[in-house]
Structure formats: structure tokens, C-alpha cells
Amino acid sequence: MDENIFNNRTDLSPLHEAVTRMRNEIGKVIIGQQEMVKLILTALLSDGHVLIEGVPGVAKTLTARLLAKCIALQFSRIQFTPDLMPSDVLGTSVFNPREGSFQFKHGPIFGNIILADEINRAPAKTQAALFEVMEEKQVTVDGFSHPMEKPFMVLATQNPIEQEGTYRLPEAQLDRFLFKIIVPYPSEEEELAILNRFHQTPGEEITAGLDAILSASQISELRRLARSVRIEEKLLQFIARIVTATRSHKAIYLGASPRASLAIMTSAKATAAIQGRDFVTPEDILEMAAPVLRHRIILTPEKEMEGVTEDDVIKEIIQTLEIPR
């Protein structure tokens, strides 16, 4: 089929221009980490939450702050600690003596861009408090539901699980994240560029010069454009084959849920839109497979002991499938 026919159907120039401006603004501060920035912007267009994992000092928190600064929305940061309670995140009902009734006091989760910093340092009961708000975008307290303002996005950072003082996130919570992004160390050249950029100019001065690029209404319009991207039936079948293969693979103890299929489809559409196409290609799906699936599958203990990673198994699954053309 002629790709030129597709290219003339939908004008994606506003989306492409907005993403380019966002990348340029964040790039004024962040050296390298282009894959992390790209996936975060893809998640923003896909209306999804992001889990960012990496050792301390690789700009996980800074990138989340920069994203919020580039968007004219309410930003809220929650520092997760072992003694953090659910009410510290969601809010609580407070008695008002003047009116003789309880009134709900909003917690820090009420915002548009939420930075959940070091999320795996909080215990299970606090993690469970995020289940409803991440999936249904509302908080229920004392029988009353309190909806979140749109857009609502959680950017959670975590240090590697094996570090001291961390907890493994519940599977139900992990499934609510669109992506899990693994942030590597910078290269030697990038490390040198970081030193050159910051040795004279403090980080506060650099970040203060960033401009707000998008509003809530603009994000809604960009998401509408991303959803309008076309995807052929054979590619939907390809996504289904990838996800169902995780449920029968001998190296996987727990496979991916149907939410993973929807996540691959939605993020593949956003990826195509960012690249200026209004149709999904197999390459878009292959690019999104690992970030979507790596936190949704659990390997067997034997494979974990052998040092096999989730990405290794995902790559193996894809190699066994015929890629549609």
C-alpha cells in the first residue's frame, strides 16, 4: 500500500512540532538519555504512567521535574519513605468544627504531573493506595469518590530492587505502568559534557530558563491526534501473538495481561505519530515491546538464577514470531 496515501490523511505537524520543542527544552539540561526522554513523551501522548529505574544520580528525578516544568500544569512531588502512610499520599478527612462535619483534605496525589520519587521505598499498604488512582484516576475516601483533573500522569522513580531498604512493587501496581524504563550510566563523552555544562552554571539557573510549552487542552488535542493513527488488522494480530506467547513460554512464570496488549497498541500509535506517520509499522510495535512487557512478566526462579533478564526473554519471543509485512 502506498505510504503517501497514509501521509495525507492526518496532519500530525502540531504533534511533531510540540514533541520537538519539548525535547529541545529538556535537552538544555539533560545530557544524553534520549531513549528515556522519548519514552516519557510517548507515555504522555498515550495517557500512561511511567516507572523509571536506575541507580542514583542518572537524572531520573531531574527529567521528571523538567517534564513538569515544560507543561503549564500542576506538579506534585511525593518522596516515598518506609514510614509513608496511604493518607499521606491520598489525603484524609478532617473535622470542621464550624460546620460540624468532616471535610476531605486533598493529599499530594492531586495534581497533573505526579513525581513519585523512590517509590519502592514505601511498604505494600502505601503502594496499594495507588491502585485506584492510577487505573481509574480517582480517589475514594469514606465512601466518596474524588476525580483527578486531566491530564493525570504518574512518573515514578526507583532504585534497583536489590538495593538496601527497598520493597518489590506489587504485580497489580506494576501492571498499571505503561512503561518501565531502564536508565543506564552515561558514556564517557556524555559524562564530560555534563561536567562542562554544569561546572560554571548552577543547575538551578539552567532549569529556571525553561519555557512552558503545552497546556492541558493542547495535551488533550495531541492525544486525540495520536489515537487517530491507523493500525492494520495484521498488526493487531501480531501484538496479540507477542503477548499470548509470554503466557506459555517456559522461562516465564507469570505472563502479561491483556492490559499489555492495549499498552503496546497505544504506545505504537504514539510512536508513529511522533515520527510523523499516521499509520503503525511492525517496527513501532517491536520498539515498544520491551518497555511495555519487561515489568509485566515474572521469570521462573531457575532463569533468574541463570542471570537471564526479562529483555532477553522478550527478544527471544519476538525472534520466534513471523513479523508481518
N, C-alpha and C positions, 0 to 999 in steps of 0.2 A: 504494500500500500504506500502511496506517495506521501512522504512526510510533509511536503509543502502544503498539502490539503489540511493536515492537522494544524500546522503552524498558523494558519489564517483564521482558525475558528475562534480562538480566545486571545484577547490582548493581555499578556502577562507582564508587560513592561512596568506597570506600577509595582508589582511584587518584586521583580528583578531589581529595580532601582532601589526599593526600600531595603532589601537584603544587602545589596552592595554598600549602601550608606551605613547600615548597622555594622557590617564587617569592618569598614574603614574606621568607624569611631572606636570600636573595641580594639582594633589593631593599633591605635595610637598609644595604647598602654600595654597590651598583651603581645609578647614576642612569641611567634610560633603558635603551637596548639591550634592549628587551623581546623583539624578534624573535630575537636571539642566545640569550637565556636560554630562550625557548620551544623553539627548535630543539635546543638541547643537552639539555633534559629529554625531548624527543621521541626523540632518539637514545638516551638512557639506557633508555627503555622499549622501544626497538626493538632493543636489543643491538647498537648500531652505533658506529663511531668517527666523530670529527668533526674536520674541518680548518677552522680559523678564520683568515681572512686580513684584515689591516687594517694601517694604518700604526702605528708605535709610539705607545703612550700612550692607546689607546682601550679599555683594560681587558680585553684578550684573556686574558692570563695570570692576572689577578686573578679573572676569572669562573671559570676552570678551578679555581683554588685554592679558591674559595668552594664550588663544587660538591662537591669532595672533603671539605671541612670539614663540609658538611651531611649527609654519608653516613659511617656508622661503619665505614669500610673502610680498607685500607692505601693510602696515597697515595705516589706516587713521582714525582719531577721529574727530567727529563733535559734539561740545557742543551746543545743541539746546536751544535757548532762545526766549523770546517773540518778540524781535526785529530782529530775524534772517530772512533774505530775501532769496528767491529762488536762486538768483545769488551768494549768499554767500556759497551755497551748490554745485550748478552745475557748476559755472564758468560764465564768461562773455566775450564778445568780446571787445578787446582793440585796439585802433587805433595805428598803427605803422607808424610814420611819415617818416621813411626811405623808406619804401616800398609803402607808400601811400595807405594802405589798413588796414582793421580790421583783427585781429588775435584772435582766441579763446584761452583764458587763462583757463586752467583746474581748476575746483574747487576741494575741498577735497573729493568729492564723487568718484573721480577717484582713485581707489585703488583695492585691492583684498579683504581684510577684513575691512569692514567699521563699526566702532562703532558709532552709533547714540545715544549719551548719553542724557537721559531725553527727549526723542523725543516728548513727549506730552506737552512740554512747548512752542513749536512753534505754531504759528497760522495756520489756514487752508490753506492759499495760499502757505506756505512753505511746508506743508505736501503734498499738491497736486503736488509739484515739484518732488516728489519721485516716483510718479505713474509709469512713463515710465521706469525709470532706474531700478526699482525693478522687473518689469514684462518683459521688452524687453532687459534689460541690455545694454541700450544705452541712450545717452542724445542728444536731438535735440535742437539746438540753432541757431537762424537766418536762419532756413531752412536747416541746415547741421546736419547730424547725426554723433555722436562720440561714437563708440562702446567701451564697457568696456573690459578690459583684463580678461581672465578667469584664475582661478575661481573668481567669484564675489559674495560676501555674506554680507548681512547687519545684524548686531547684534544690535538691538535697545533695550534700557532700558527705562522703565517708572515707575514713582511712581504711586500709586493708583489714579484713576481718581478723587476721591473726594477731593484730597489734593488741597490746595490753589495754584493758579497760573498755573493750568494745563488745557489742552483742550482735549476733546474727539476726538480720531483719526477717520477720515472718514472711512465709511464701505468699500469703494473701496480700501483703503490702508490696512486696517486690513486683507482683503481677500488675499493680496499679501504675507502675512507672512505664512510660513509653519506651525509654532508652536507659541502658546502663552504659555510661561512657567510661572507658579506662584511660586515665591520663598518664602518659609516660613522662620520664625525665626529659628536659630539653637537650638538644645536641650541644656539642662544644661551641659551635658557631652561634647558636641561639643564646647560650649562656653568656658569651662575650657581648652579644648585642644587648642583653638585659643589663649587664654591668655598665655599658656605655650609655644606655638611655637613662639610668637612674643614679649615676654617680654624681651628677650635678643638679638634677632636678628632682625634688622630692616627689614621691608618688601622689601625695595629696594635690600638688599643683597640676600634675598631668590629668588626673581624674576630674578635677574641677573644670577643666576646659571642654569636657564632653557635652554634646548637644542632645537634647531630647528629640527623637526623630519621629516616633509613632505615638498615636493616641489610641484610646480604646476602640473608637469607631473605625479607625484605619486598620487595626489588627483584625477586627471582625470582617472587613472587606477583603483583606488579604487571605484570610482563612476561607472565605467563600470562593475566591479565585482558585485556591489550592484544591478545594473539594471538587471543583468543576473539571479537573484534569481527568481525561479519559483513561480507562484501563480495559483491555480486551478480556474476553472470557477465558482464553487460554492462559493468560497471566494470573487470573484469579485461581484457576486450577493449579497452576504452578505454586502459588502461595499455599494453597491447601495441602499439596503434596509435601512441601517442606515441613509444615507444622505437624501434620499427622505422622511424618517419619520420626519425629522426636519422641512419639509415644510408643514406638516399637523397637527403637534402637537398643542394642544390647548393652551399650555403655551408659545409658540414661536410666536412672531410677524413677524420675518424675518428668514427664514430657510437658510441652507447652499447652496452654489453654486456648480456646477459641479467641480470647482477647488478643493473643499474639498474632493471629491471622489478620484481625482488624487493624492492629498496630502496623504490621508490615504494609498493608494496602494503603493506609492513611499516610504513613511516612514516605512511601514510594511516590505517592501523588505529590506531596510537598517537595520532595527532592527533584522530581521532574519539573515542577513549576519554578523552583529556584534556578534551574539550568535553562529556563526559557522555553520549555516544551509543555504542550498541553496534552501529552499522552505519556503513559508509563512504558518503559522498556524493561526487559529482563535484567539489565544492569542495575536499574534503580532498586529492584527487588533484592538482588544479590548484595548490594551495598548496605541495605537496611537490615538484612537477616541477622547478622551478629549483634548489633546494638539492641535489637528487639528481643532476641532469644537468649542471650548469654545469662541473664538473671532469672529467666523463667524455666530453666531446666536444672535438674539436680542429677549429677553424675553418680554412678554406683561407687561405693566405698573402694572397690578394687581399682577402678580407674583413677580415682583421686590419689590413691597411694602410689600409683604408677607415674603421677605427675601430669596426667592428661588434663587439659583445660576444656572449658565449655566451647571456646572458639575452635579448638581442634576438632571437636565432635561435629560442630555445626558445619565446618568446612568439609568434613568427611561426608556428611549427609548430602550436601549440595553436589559434591562430585559424583555421587551415585545417581543423581536425577538428570533427566534429559532437559536441557534448557530450551524453552520454546523460542522459535524464530519466526 
